[in-house]
Amino acid sequence: MQTPFKTIGIIGKPSDPSITETLTGLYNYLMQHQYAVCVAENSVRFIKNHAVEAYSMAELGQHCDVVIAVGGDGTFLAAARAIVAYDIPLIGINLGRLGFLVDISPNQLPDRLHRLLQGHYTEEKRYLLRAKIIRDNQVIHEETAVNEVAIHRWVTPSMIEIVTKIDNVFLNSQRSDGLIISTPTGSTAYSLSAGGPILYPSLNALVLVPLNPHTLSNRPIVIHDSAEIEISFCQTKQINALVTCDHIEIPDVLISDKILIKKDPKPIRILHPEGHDYFEILRNKLNWSSGYHS
């Protein structure tokens, strides 16, 4: 099969020198096989014995046919947000602890990567969320999230009172520590730790999960991913809230602000090795069925 990839980008976990061996080995392998290689500027220092040209994250999307993220799910999420506008696929090499998204381990290199780059892969599309902060009828901040958008109480011991509308129809008001709006991808992340359900990745759905709600009957709800979610506050005194998009913080959201959340129209394309099995990943990562052998 003719390889569809000529130019390959590399993004490594920027704060972890332990990726040096894997990143250097990956770079050497790609150069030996005559690929053009672009390396993110925050990862260049981890590639030994080479004068490597650095590229910004945005430039990788402009120049590459595929990007390889080396690290954990956090590195993968950052890479996904950087390249989603360019419609190029993403491959994950797992150096993290959990790794629901990065499914090639260093000891599987280079065999799995070689087959994948030759076109032997399974492609999956995952959609992101786009959050807008509205103040005085103006968008003051806009951010994307692969996993979730979360609204938290911020610098206050009190709960916040959140009003949620779905497609401009009132859903509920809740007193809680916050609210998570999660994609199927994020359903195994923060949402899961807060008691949300696991959603199969290809479902056209979002899940809203309250954080420590005052009313015990306030439970997670699954909605269609075409819906627009509007979050507002109904406090009687001014407090600040914190909005996070994956691990990106948007602080100092006011109670007079509105937060609009909607599925981003462009998905991220993820390439998995042949034989990728989502249920096997769940079993391994969540330690399910440890005593059962099929």
C-alpha positions in Angstrom: 0.0 0.0 0.0 1.3 3.4 -0.9 2.0 5.6 2.1 -0.3 8.6 2.3 2.2 10.5 4.5 5.3 12.4 3.4 5.8 15.1 6.1 5.4 14.1 9.7 5.2 16.4 12.8 6.3 15.5 16.3 4.9 17.0 19.5 6.4 15.8 22.8 5.4 16.4 26.4 7.2 19.7 26.9 8.0 19.4 30.6 9.3 15.8 30.7 13.0 15.1 29.9 12.3 11.3 30.2 10.8 11.4 26.7 14.3 12.1 25.3 15.1 8.5 24.4 11.8 7.8 22.7 11.7 11.2 20.9 15.3 10.7 19.6 14.6 7.2 18.5 11.4 8.3 16.7 13.2 11.1 15.0 16.0 8.8 13.8 13.6 6.2 12.5 11.6 8.8 10.5 14.7 10.4 9.0 16.2 6.9 8.1 13.0 6.2 6.2 13.3 9.5 4.4 10.3 11.2 5.8 10.4 15.0 6.1 10.1 15.7 9.9 8.8 18.8 11.7 9.3 19.1 15.4 7.4 21.3 17.8 9.6 24.1 19.2 9.0 23.0 22.8 10.2 19.5 22.0 13.4 20.1 20.0 15.6 20.1 23.0 14.8 16.5 23.8 16.2 15.2 20.5 19.9 14.4 20.9 22.7 14.8 18.5 20.7 16.6 15.8 20.3 20.2 14.6 16.5 20.0 14.4 14.5 22.9 13.0 11.7 24.1 15.3 8.1 24.8 14.4 5.3 26.3 16.3 2.2 24.2 17.0 0.3 26.1 14.4 3.0 25.7 11.8 2.9 21.9 12.2 -0.7 21.9 11.1 0.2 23.9 8.0 3.2 21.8 6.9 2.5 18.2 8.0 0.4 15.3 6.6 0.2 13.7 10.1 1.3 14.5 13.6 2.6 12.1 16.2 2.1 13.1 19.9 4.6 11.6 22.3 3.5 11.7 26.0 0.2 11.1 27.7 -3.4 12.1 27.1 -2.6 15.7 28.0 0.0 16.0 25.3 -2.4 14.4 22.9 -5.2 16.9 23.8 -2.9 19.8 23.2 -1.8 18.5 19.8 -5.5 17.8 18.9 -6.5 21.4 19.6 -3.5 22.8 17.7 -4.1 20.8 14.5 -7.9 20.3 14.4 -8.4 23.2 11.9 -6.1 21.6 9.3 -7.9 18.2 8.9 -4.7 16.2 9.4 -4.7 13.0 11.5 -3.0 12.4 14.9 -1.1 9.4 16.2 -0.4 8.9 19.9 2.6 7.2 21.5 2.0 6.6 25.2 4.5 7.6 27.8 1.8 8.6 30.4 0.2 6.6 33.2 -3.3 6.0 31.8 -3.5 6.8 28.1 -7.0 6.3 26.7 -6.1 8.2 23.6 -2.4 7.3 23.0 -2.3 3.6 22.2 1.2 2.8 20.9 3.7 2.1 23.6 7.5 2.7 23.1 8.3 -1.0 23.1 5.9 -1.4 20.0 8.0 1.0 18.0 8.9 0.9 15.2 6.8 -2.1 14.0 3.4 -0.7 14.7 4.3 2.8 13.6 5.8 1.5 10.3 2.6 -0.4 9.4 0.5 2.6 10.4 2.5 5.0 8.3 2.2 2.6 5.4 -1.6 2.9 5.6 -2.5 0.0 7.7 -4.6 1.7 10.3 -8.1 2.3 11.7 -9.2 6.0 11.5 -11.6 7.5 14.1 -13.1 10.9 14.3 -13.6 12.7 17.6 -15.4 16.0 17.9 -14.4 18.9 20.1 -16.4 21.4 22.1 -16.2 25.2 21.6 -16.9 27.4 24.5 -17.6 31.1 24.3 -17.7 33.5 27.2 -20.3 36.2 26.5 -20.2 39.6 28.4 -22.4 42.5 27.5 -23.4 40.7 24.3 -19.8 40.4 23.2 -17.6 37.3 23.0 -14.7 38.0 25.3 -13.0 34.6 25.2 -13.3 31.5 23.0 -11.6 28.1 23.6 -11.9 24.5 22.4 -11.9 21.3 24.4 -11.4 17.7 23.4 -12.5 16.2 26.7 -14.7 18.7 28.6 -15.7 22.2 29.5 -16.1 22.6 33.2 -17.5 25.4 35.3 -16.2 25.6 38.9 -16.8 27.9 41.9 -13.7 30.1 42.2 -12.1 31.7 45.3 -15.3 31.2 47.3 -16.4 28.7 49.9 -20.0 28.9 48.7 -21.7 26.8 46.1 -22.5 28.5 42.8 -26.0 28.5 41.4 -26.0 27.5 37.7 -28.8 27.8 35.2 -28.7 25.5 32.2 -30.6 25.8 29.0 -30.5 23.3 26.1 -31.2 24.9 22.7 -32.7 27.9 24.6 -35.1 25.6 26.6 -34.7 25.7 30.4 -33.3 22.5 31.8 -32.6 23.3 35.5 -31.0 25.4 38.1 -28.6 23.8 40.5 -26.6 24.8 43.5 -23.3 22.9 43.3 -19.5 23.2 43.1 -19.8 23.3 39.3 -20.8 21.5 36.1 -18.9 19.4 33.6 -20.0 19.3 29.9 -18.2 16.3 28.4 -17.7 14.8 25.0 -17.7 11.0 24.6 -13.8 11.3 24.5 -13.9 13.1 27.9 -16.3 10.6 29.4 -13.4 8.5 30.7 -11.7 11.6 32.2 -12.9 14.2 34.7 -16.5 13.3 34.0 -16.0 9.7 35.0 -14.3 10.8 38.3 -17.4 12.9 39.0 -19.8 10.0 38.6 -20.6 10.4 34.9 -21.3 7.5 32.5 -18.8 6.2 29.9 -19.9 7.1 26.4 -18.8 5.0 23.4 -16.6 7.3 21.3 -18.7 7.3 18.2 -22.0 8.3 19.9 -23.4 11.7 18.9 -23.9 12.7 22.5 -22.7 14.9 25.3 -23.0 14.4 29.0 -23.7 17.0 31.7 -22.3 16.0 35.1 -22.9 18.2 38.2 -20.1 18.6 40.7 -21.2 17.9 44.3 -24.8 19.1 43.8 -26.7 20.3 46.8 -29.8 18.2 45.7 -29.0 14.5 45.6 -31.5 13.9 42.8 -29.4 16.1 40.5 -27.9 13.5 38.2 -25.9 13.4 35.0 -27.9 13.8 31.8 -27.0 12.7 28.3 -28.1 14.9 25.4 -27.6 15.0 21.6 -24.3 16.6 20.5 -26.1 19.0 18.1 -27.5 20.9 21.0 -26.2 24.4 22.1 -25.8 24.6 25.9 -26.1 27.9 27.7 -24.8 28.4 31.2 -25.6 31.4 33.3 -25.6 32.2 37.0 -28.3 33.4 39.4 -26.4 34.5 42.4 -27.6 37.6 44.4 -24.1 38.7 45.1 -21.1 38.9 42.8 -18.7 36.0 42.8 -16.2 34.7 40.2 -16.3 31.4 38.5 -13.5 29.4 36.8 -14.1 27.8 33.4 -11.7 25.2 32.1 -11.4 23.7 28.7 -9.5 20.5 29.2 -6.6 21.9 31.3 -6.8 25.5 29.9 -8.1 27.9 32.6 -10.4 30.9 31.9 -10.5 32.6 35.3 -12.7 35.5 36.5 -15.9 34.7 34.8 -18.6 36.9 36.3 -22.1 36.0 37.4 -23.4 38.4 34.7 -21.6 36.4 32.0 -23.1 33.6 29.8 -21.2 30.6 28.6 -22.2 29.1 25.3 -21.0 25.6 24.5 -21.5 23.8 21.2 -19.8 21.0 19.2 -17.1 22.3 17.0 -17.9 21.5 13.3 -14.4 20.1 12.6 -13.4 16.7 14.2 -10.0 15.5 15.0 -8.9 12.4 13.1 -7.2 9.8 15.2 -5.2 6.9 13.6 -5.1 3.6 15.6 -3.1 0.5 14.8 -5.1 -2.3 13.1 -7.1 -4.3 15.6 -7.8 -1.4 17.8 -10.3 -2.4 20.4 -11.9 0.3 22.6 -13.4 -2.3 25.0 -9.9 -3.8 25.6 -8.6 -0.4 26.4 -11.4 0.1 29.0 -10.6 -3.3 30.5 -6.9 -2.6 30.7 -7.1 1.0 31.9 -9.9 0.5 34.4 -8.8 -2.9 35.6 -12.1 -4.6 34.6 -12.5 -8.4 34.3 -9.1 -9.0 35.8 -10.0 -12.6 36.6 -11.7 -13.5 33.4 -10.0 -15.0 30.3 -12.0 -15.4 27.1 
